[in-house]
């Protein structure tokens, strides 16, 4: 079978030249969702990991807050919230003592209509008057302490004063935090802007802040500290495929369920490599829309040697969201200089309306442009726009391969046909690690 990448719903085949040694071309086929997601939610809630059931944690008279992520995540809050509320009711807590909060971090605040889409008509009706979006800029946010590493933890006042906090989210590979889910519903979910900035900007470039690593990952461990300070008691995390279908649900103690969910996600998405690649050819598929398309490039950076080449294949047909990122990439500032600006609170004016995770992308993109030779195969961006990013432009995969081959006639090559949802893991001493193996590179 020939080499290929998945692109905009189609398969693009291509040969690799003589002198190039293929070390991986493994694809990860789509994982089907469960046939009955409600039953999967009930199964998880009936068998919590490291925790009592919600019905046993709740007591009559408690004020309960339910946290859920925003529309930028595919989490089916509309399925989960009614199930959780029914269990709270059975424990003696009426709907009137339950509040719902959209834990959006520093993302834009959704409209009431968007909130209804996220939580569904039933929960929206049952939470009337008690459904809110977190405001990271609110003066009502409450300082509850600092993490062991000194990060300020300042959270939503409703969360700080509630008797029982339950979260609903999604666990997927995360380029910096190891995996999403768990206590991320607290940090950044319901933390203040300055608290999120303090955490994200300080730990975003630590060598252990990376995908598929939890123990020893300072970015993740600080989130753990913040979450424990908050008192989050119970978490329901979903693993979801690119069709927004539920693959599996995990529930219980936020640390214990997140560890199991992360291990399960690793079993679905990890691709082992024997060594760092000289050339990585990666497709953004299945995350090809807007900023999501950048995930494949960041992941490719974990398994390509410094000074090597990455051919990044992404249609960019809806490129509007990344245009501010492209504009900032065109500046002469280095990744290090731009990062230092962020640490000092000097965020460029045209980026201030964006979430902190978006602003961080500027640093990462400047970094990969400095570390690797990037060739971007795209039809949605012009050669000039790609050049602004300090990348080389190519109209086709074959042309990109020809460009790289001229400079690197001999190379170890990794191909990721669906680079948007994979976790590259290098054997030996380099690459990504989980469960306590601290990376030293």
N, C-alpha and C positions, 0 to 999 in steps of 0.2 A: 504494500500500500504506500502511496506517495505521501509526501509531507503536505500539510494543509493548516489553515487557520479558519475559524468560524468568523464570519463578517456579515453583519446586517442580515442575518437569517440565511445566508448562503455559505457554501464551503469554497474557499479559494485554495487551489492546489498549486504547488510550486516545487521545483527541484532545488537541491542545494549543490553547490559546486564541488568538484574534486579538491581535496585538501581540507575540506571541512568535515570534522568528525562529530557525528550526531550522538549526544550523550542522553538526550531525552526528547520524546515527542508525544508524551502521554497526554491524552485528553481525559477530561472528567465528564462522563455523560450526565445529562440532567437527572437529578434525583426526584422521583415522583413524590407528590404529596399524599397524605393519608386520605382515605375516602370519606371519613367523617371527623372533621376537625373538632367538633363539639365533644365527641367521645374521647378524643385525644386529650383535650383540656381537662375533662373530668377524670381521666385516668391519672394525669399528672397531679391534679389537686387531691385526689384520693390517696396517692402514694407519695407524699412529699419527702424530699431528700434532706436528712439531717434536721428535721423540724416536725412539730406537731401540725395537724391540719389547721386550716384557717378557722374552722368551727371551734377548735380547742384553744386557739390563741385569743379569740375574741371574747369579750365579757360585756354583759349589758351595761349601758351607761358610757361606754367608750366612744370617743370621737375618732373616727377612722378616716384616713386619707388614702385614696387610690391614685398611684402615679402611673402614667402611660406616656410613651414617646409620641413624637409629632408625625405629620404626614410624610416627612422625608424618610421614614422607616416603614416597612410593610407590615409591621406587627398588627394582627387582627384584634385590636382592643374591643371592637364591636362584638366579637364573640366571647372574649374573656371576661369583660367587666360584668355583664349580667350574671354569669356563673358565680363570680366571686361575691357579688352583692347578694345573691340568693343564699349563699352559705353564711354570710354575715347576718342576714335576716333570721336564719334558723338558730343562730347563736344569741339572738335577742337584741340585735342592733338594727333598728329600722333605717330605711333609706335616708330619713331626715338627719341622721347622725353620720352620714357618709358624704365626703367631698371628693370630687375628682379633679386632678391637676395635670395638665399637659406639661410634662417635664421636657421642655424644648431646649434646655441649655442656653446657648446664645443665638439660636436660630430666630428668624422673624416670628413674631407672635401671630398665630393663625386667627382667622375670623371665626365668628360663631358658627357659620355654615361649614367651615372646614373642620371645626371641632365636632359637629354633628356627624360629618362623614367619618371621622376617625372613631368615635365611640359608638356610633349607630343610634338609631331612633329610640330603642328601648332605654339604653343607659342615659341618653340625652334627656329623655322625658323624666326618668326616675331621679336624675341629678339636677333638675331645674333649680336655678338659684344657687347651686353649690358646685358648679362646674367652672373651673378657672384655667387660665394659662399662666404659667410662671413668668414673671417679669424679672430678668436678670439685673435690670437697672433700678428696681424699686428700692426706695429708702427704708422700706419695711423689712427687708431681708435681715436675718438674725445671725450674728456671729456665734457659733457654737464651739469654737476651739481651733486648734491647729493640728495638723498631722504630725507624725514623728519627725518628718523632715522639714517641718516648719511652714507648710502650706496653709494659708488662711482658709477656714471652712465657714462660709457664710451662706445660709440656706433660706429658702422660702419660709415666711413666718407661719403659715398654716401647717407646713410640714413640721416645723420646730415645736409647735404646740400640741400636735395630735397625740393620741394615746396609742394608736396602732397604724403603722405605715406598711402598705402592700404595694409592690411594683409589678408592672407588666412591660416586658420588652422583648428584645431579639438578641440571640447570641450568634454572631458570625465572625469569621477572621477579621481582625482589626490591625491595620498597619503599624500602630504604635502601642495600643493597650493590650496586645496579644489577641484578645477576643472582646467583642462587644458584649453587652448584657451585664448581669450581676449588678454591682453597685454603681455602674455608669448612669443608672436612672437617677442617682443622687448627684454624683460629680461626673459630668457637668449638668445633668438633668435639671436639678432645682437649686443650683448654686448661683451666687451673684456673678456678674461679669468680672469684677476684679478678682474674685476667688478662682474662677475658671482660668483667667489670664495668668494668675500666679502659678497655678498648677501646670497648665498646658505649655506655656512658653518656657518654663524652667526645665521641664523634663522631656520636651519633644525631640531632642537630638541626642539624648543619652544612648550609648551604644546598645543597651539592653531594652530600650523602648522600641519594641518591634513585634511583628506578627509571630504567633505561635509560641510565645514565651510569657509565662505568668510569674513564676518564682524568680526573683532577681530583676524583674522589670520594674524600675522605680516609678514609671508613669502609672502602671497598673497598681502597684502596692500603695501608692498615695491615694488612689481612688478607693482602695480597700479601707484605708484608714478613715477617709472622709465618710464613707458609707456606714462604717461601724459607729462613728461619732453621731451620725444622724438617727440611729436607732431603727433603720429599715429592718422590719421583722421577717418579711416573706417576699419571695420573688417568683414570678412565673416568666420563664424565658422560652421563646420559640426559635426553632431552626426552620428557615423558610427558603424555598427555592426561587429561581428567577421568575417563575410564573406567579409568585406571591402565594404559593400554596404551603400549608403547614407540613413539614416533614416529620417533626417531633416536638414535643413540649417537655420542659423540665421545670419542676416547682419545688419550693422549700426554702431552707436557709440560703440566703443570697450567696454565701461563699461556697457552700457544698454543692448546690444545684448548678452554679456557674462552672465549677470545676468539671462536673460530669458533662454538662452541655458542651464545654470547650473540647473535651476529649472526643466527644461524639462528632463535633464539627471537624476536628482534625482527621478523624477516620474517613470522612467524606471527601475532603479537599486537599490533603497533603500529597505532594508529588516529590519523591526522593530523588536527589541528584548525587552522583558520586563525587563531584567537584564543582567549583565555580566555573561558569561558562565564560568563554571569551566573547561569544556573540549570543544574545538571547533574542528570539523572535516571538513576540507576544501579541495576542489579540485582546482587545478590551472586552470582547464578548464574554458573558451575557450582560455586562454592565456598561453599555455603550452610550448612555444618555448623560450629557452635561459633565459635571465634575466627577460622577461615578466612573467615567472612562479613564480617569487618571489612576485608579486603583491598580490596574494591570501594570502600569509603568513603575509605580512604587514597589510592587511585589517583585518585578523583574530586577530591580536594583538590589534586592537581597541575595540574588544568586548569580550576579555578573561581576567579574573581577574589575577592580578599579582600572580605568583606562580602556575597558572593553566597550563593546557596542551593543545597543539595544534598538531593535527595529520594533516600533510601537505602531500597531495597526488598529485604527479606530475611525469610524466613518465621520464622527463629529457633525452629524446633520442638524443637531440642536446645540450649537456651540455657544449660544448667547450667554449662558451662565459662566463659561470660562473666559469670556472676553476681558473682564477686569484682571483676571489672573495673567492673561497674556500681556496686557498693558504694563503690569508691574514687572513681569519677566524682562521686558525690554529695557528696564533701567540698568545702569552700569553697576549698581550695588551688588556686592557678593552675598552669598547665602549667610555667611557669618555676620556681615555688617547689618543686613536686614533683620536677622534674629536679634542682634544687640539692640536695635531700635525698638523691637517689640517688647523686650525685657524692660526697657525704660518707659514703656507706655506710649511710644511715638508711632501710632498706627497711621499710615497714609490716609488722608481725608477721604479719598474715593473708595476705600475699603471699610470704612467705619460702620457702614450699615450691614456688613456681612458678619456671619458667625465667626468665632475664633478659629474653628477647625478649617474654615475656608482660607482665612488669612495665613494659617500655618502652611497651606499648600504652596504658597509663594516660596517659603524657605526650602521646602522639599524639592520643588521644581528647580530652583536655582542650584541646589545641591547636586541633583542628578545631572544637570547640564554641565556642572563643573567636573563631575567624577566620571561620566560616561560620554561616549559619542552616540547621540540619539538621532535616529532617522525616523521621522513621523510619516507613516503612510496614511493619507486621509484625503477625502474628497470634499469635506465640509469647510476646511480651512484653506486659505490661499498660501502660496509659497512665502509671501511677505509676512503673514501672521505666524507661520511656523518659524520663520527666521527670527521674529521678535522674541520667541521663546528660547533662542540660542540652540535650536534643533535644526537638523537638515531636513528638507522637504523631499518627499517622493510621491509620485502619482500611483505607483504600483509596488507590490512586494518584490517582484523581479528586479525592478530598477533599484530598490533599496538594497537588495542583496548584492547587486553589481557594484553599488557605491562602496559598501563595506568590504567586499572581496578585494577591491583594488588596494586597500590599506592592510587587509588581513587575509592573505591567501591561505594561511593555515590557521585553523581555529577549532576549539571545542564549542559545539553549538547546542543550545537548548531551545526547543520549540514548544510554546504553550498555546494550543489551538483555542482554548477558552481561558485566557489569562485573567479574566475579571474575578474568578471565584476560586483560584488555586492558592495553595500555601507551598512554596518551594522550600525544601529542607535539604541542606547539604550534609553529606556524611563526613565523619572525621571531626575536626576541631572548628570548622567554620560553618556559618549558616544559622538557621533558626532552631531553637530548642524550646521544649516545654518541661514542666514538672521538675524544676530545680536545677537543671543544667544551665549554669550561667555561661553566656557566650563571652569569650575573651578573644577579640580580634582587632 
